[in-house]
């Protein structure tokens, strides 16, 4: 895409005929301009992306107990990496949305990726023996029901350990018990959300069968995770 191509609000690209708003045209011109104008455009774009990154990181920080310099460091990294990606892919912009909307997707992706990595450093997909004993509390089981529900969770643990495949076990423990976000887990596996969802679905179905055979119709844990 050349400067001449964006000199008019109307652009034709393969498969797409987009009428660009003036703001998008301005961004595209700046990113293909001479050095001084280009540098000014990059500075403005970086500031814009950083505001978005800081807002999104702050919005998600509660679940990760992030604050202060660490929070801002993640936002800075996400912004810098998003900017590099945008500079490399600006020629792929097809005009199907405003340029800023298109650019925001890059920074949102980087924020998700970096916060997912942080999540994994602090939330392993494993439950130790004492953690299994606390499962009823994690699901809000009333004290009067602890004996009954501890028996249920003992059956659940046995089913998880004996009836699931290694992958199904890892997925179920991480997502259903450790509350790891599915997208973060998919990235950790080098997989995708649909594949992880299918594995989780199969694991839950197998556990329901095992629990039904043991005399339990449907555990609180599965109901809350449905």
BABA-865880 format. One record per residue (C-alpha): x, y, z. Coordinates in pm, whole numbers. Example, Ala and Ser with C-alpha at 12.3 -4.5 7.8 and 13.67 -1.06 7.14 Angstrom:
BEGIN
+--------+--------+--------+
!     xx !     yy !     zz !
+--------+--------+--------+
!   1230 !   -450 !    780 !
!   1367 !   -106 !    714 !
+--------+--------+--------+
***
This chain:
BEGIN
+--------+--------+--------+
!     xx !     yy !     zz !
+--------+--------+--------+
!      0 !      0 !      0 !
!    160 !    328 !   -108 !
!    107 !    686 !      8 !
!    -73 !    753 !   -319 !
!   -318 !    476 !   -239 !
!   -422 !    641 !     86 !
!   -436 !    996 !    -46 !
!   -810 !    956 !    -85 !
!  -1057 !    836 !    180 !
!  -1155 !    560 !    -62 !
!   -919 !    266 !   -105 !
!   -945 !    -47 !   -314 !
!   -752 !   -353 !   -193 !
!   -780 !   -716 !   -306 !
!  -1123 !   -841 !   -203 !
!  -1210 !   -526 !    -12 !
!  -1339 !   -185 !   -111 !
!  -1319 !     35 !    194 !
!  -1400 !    400 !    245 !
!  -1149 !    513 !    503 !
!  -1224 !    782 !    757 !
!   -991 !   1080 !    765 !
!   -830 !    967 !   1090 !
!   -732 !    630 !    942 !
!   -593 !    799 !    631 !
!   -386 !   1027 !    854 !
!   -240 !    731 !   1046 !
!   -151 !    546 !    727 !
!     14 !    853 !    576 !
!    215 !    909 !    892 !
!    337 !    550 !    900 !
!    461 !    581 !    541 !
!    592 !    937 !    560 !
!    938 !   1090 !    571 !
!   1152 !   1048 !    883 !
!   1036 !   1341 !   1095 !
!    665 !   1291 !   1025 !
!    706 !    916 !   1069 !
!    875 !    958 !   1408 !
!    599 !   1191 !   1525 !
!    334 !    942 !   1413 !
!    509 !    654 !   1594 !
!    529 !    860 !   1911 !
!    157 !    939 !   1900 !
!     68 !    578 !   1825 !
!    285 !    452 !   2110 !
!    115 !    690 !   2354 !
!   -227 !    576 !   2234 !
!   -143 !    207 !   2264 !
!     11 !    258 !   2607 !
!   -311 !    415 !   2738 !
!   -508 !    117 !   2610 !
!   -257 !   -130 !   2754 !
!   -255 !     37 !   3097 !
!   -633 !     42 !   3111 !
!   -665 !   -324 !   3010 !
!   -388 !   -442 !   3245 !
!   -544 !   -248 !   3531 !
!   -886 !   -394 !   3455 !
!   -750 !   -747 !   3474 !
!   -503 !   -692 !   3759 !
!   -731 !   -793 !   4046 !
!   -731 !  -1165 !   3972 !
!   -350 !  -1168 !   3946 !
!   -283 !   -944 !   4247 !
!    -72 !   -710 !   4036 !
!      7 !   -351 !   4128 !
!    262 !    -76 !   4096 !
!    578 !   -111 !   3882 !
!    505 !   -472 !   3782 !
!    166 !   -368 !   3647 !
!    312 !    -85 !   3444 !
!    596 !   -303 !   3318 !
!    347 !   -548 !   3165 !
!    161 !   -259 !   3001 !
!    486 !   -115 !   2861 !
!    593 !   -451 !   2720 !
!    252 !   -512 !   2565 !
!    254 !   -166 !   2409 !
!    606 !   -199 !   2268 !
!    541 !   -543 !   2118 !
!    207 !   -431 !   1974 !
!    373 !   -131 !   1811 !
!    638 !   -352 !   1651 !
!    368 !   -583 !   1516 !
!    167 !   -292 !   1376 !
!    471 !   -146 !   1202 !
!    537 !   -481 !   1040 !
!    177 !   -543 !    936 !
!     53 !   -198 !    840 !
!     58 !   -308 !    477 !
!   -204 !   -570 !    567 !
!   -455 !   -312 !    689 !
!   -763 !   -367 !    469 !
!   -980 !    -81 !    586 !
!  -1258 !   -301 !    723 !
!  -1254 !    -94 !   1044 !
!  -1097 !    226 !   1169 !
!   -720 !    209 !   1189 !
!   -724 !    262 !   1566 !
!   -973 !    -25 !   1611 !
!   -743 !   -246 !   1406 !
!   -440 !   -135 !   1608 !
!   -613 !   -195 !   1943 !
!   -643 !   -565 !   1859 !
!   -265 !   -596 !   1864 !
!   -224 !   -442 !   2207 !
!   -516 !   -643 !   2348 !
!   -352 !   -962 !   2220 !
!    -19 !   -868 !   2377 !
!   -182 !   -783 !   2711 !
!   -362 !  -1118 !   2714 !
!    -44 !  -1306 !   2628 !
!    174 !  -1137 !   2888 !
!    -82 !  -1158 !   3165 !
!   -140 !  -1522 !   3079 !
!    232 !  -1589 !   3124 !
!    229 !  -1406 !   3456 !
!    -71 !  -1615 !   3562 !
!    120 !  -1934 !   3489 !
!    421 !  -1828 !   3694 !
!    194 !  -1796 !   3999 !
!    -84 !  -2050 !   3939 !
!     46 !  -2397 !   3848 !
!   -200 !  -2651 !   3708 !
!   -143 !  -2891 !   3999 !
!   -324 !  -2942 !   4329 !
!   -116 !  -3066 !   4622 !
!   -260 !  -3311 !   4876 !
!   -364 !  -3040 !   5123 !
!   -532 !  -2845 !   4840 !
!   -763 !  -3137 !   4771 !
!   -880 !  -3119 !   5133 !
!   -981 !  -2758 !   5081 !
!  -1186 !  -2818 !   4765 !
!  -1526 !  -2800 !   4944 !
!  -1435 !  -2453 !   5073 !
!  -1335 !  -2339 !   4723 !
!  -1682 !  -2425 !   4598 !
!  -1866 !  -2259 !   4889 !
!  -1987 !  -2579 !   5055 !
!  -2163 !  -2512 !   5387 !
!  -1989 !  -2646 !   5698 !
!  -2280 !  -2881 !   5780 !
!  -2231 !  -3052 !   5444 !
!  -1852 !  -3089 !   5463 !
!  -1853 !  -3457 !   5558 !
!  -2088 !  -3551 !   5275 !
!  -1916 !  -3329 !   5023 !
!  -1567 !  -3435 !   5126 !
!  -1674 !  -3789 !   5044 !
!  -1797 !  -3669 !   4705 !
!  -1473 !  -3484 !   4634 !
!  -1274 !  -3790 !   4740 !
!  -1462 !  -3985 !   4474 !
!  -1404 !  -3700 !   4229 !
!  -1031 !  -3701 !   4300 !
!  -1012 !  -4075 !   4246 !
!  -1201 !  -4042 !   3916 !
!   -973 !  -3760 !   3801 !
!   -660 !  -3960 !   3884 !
!   -778 !  -4295 !   3748 !
!  -1031 !  -4229 !   3469 !
!   -893 !  -3927 !   3282 !
!   -608 !  -3920 !   3034 !
!   -301 !  -3716 !   3131 !
!   -415 !  -3427 !   2912 !
!   -775 !  -3439 !   3038 !
!   -650 !  -3445 !   3397 !
!   -423 !  -3145 !   3343 !
!   -697 !  -2946 !   3171 !
!   -962 !  -3024 !   3434 !
!   -739 !  -2947 !   3734 !
!   -614 !  -2624 !   3578 !
!   -947 !  -2483 !   3458 !
!  -1212 !  -2630 !   3689 !
!  -1014 !  -2642 !   4013 !
!   -733 !  -2386 !   3983 !
!   -952 !  -2144 !   3783 !
!   -689 !  -2087 !   3514 !
!   -841 !  -1890 !   3223 !
!   -899 !  -2114 !   2922 !
!   -718 !  -1879 !   2683 !
!   -412 !  -1868 !   2909 !
!   -409 !  -2245 !   2935 !
!   -439 !  -2285 !   2558 !
!   -136 !  -2061 !   2508 !
!     60 !  -2259 !   2767 !
!    -15 !  -2580 !   2578 !
!     63 !  -2422 !   2242 !
!   -293 !  -2512 !   2144 !
!   -614 !  -2318 !   2084 !
!   -930 !  -2248 !   2281 !
!  -1149 !  -2487 !   2080 !
!   -914 !  -2782 !   2136 !
!   -890 !  -2711 !   2510 !
!  -1268 !  -2670 !   2534 !
!  -1317 !  -3008 !   2364 !
!  -1073 !  -3174 !   2606 !
!  -1251 !  -3012 !   2901 !
!  -1589 !  -3124 !   2770 !
!  -1469 !  -3483 !   2732 !
!  -1315 !  -3481 !   3080 !
!  -1633 !  -3353 !   3244 !
!  -1846 !  -3608 !   3059 !
!  -1616 !  -3890 !   3171 !
!  -1620 !  -3766 !   3532 !
!  -2000 !  -3742 !   3534 !
!  -2014 !  -4105 !   3422 !
!  -1771 !  -4211 !   3694 !
!  -1956 !  -4017 !   3964 !
!  -2293 !  -4152 !   3853 !
!  -2154 !  -4505 !   3881 !
!  -2047 !  -4422 !   4237 !
!  -2396 !  -4299 !   4324 !
!  -2352 !  -3926 !   4266 !
!  -2572 !  -3769 !   4001 !
!  -2380 !  -3442 !   3955 !
!  -2120 !  -3280 !   4185 !
!  -2123 !  -2916 !   4291 !
!  -1790 !  -2867 !   4117 !
!  -1922 !  -2973 !   3777 !
!  -2239 !  -2769 !   3819 !
!  -2043 !  -2454 !   3894 !
!  -1807 !  -2514 !   3606 !
!  -2087 !  -2577 !   3351 !
+--------+--------+--------+
***
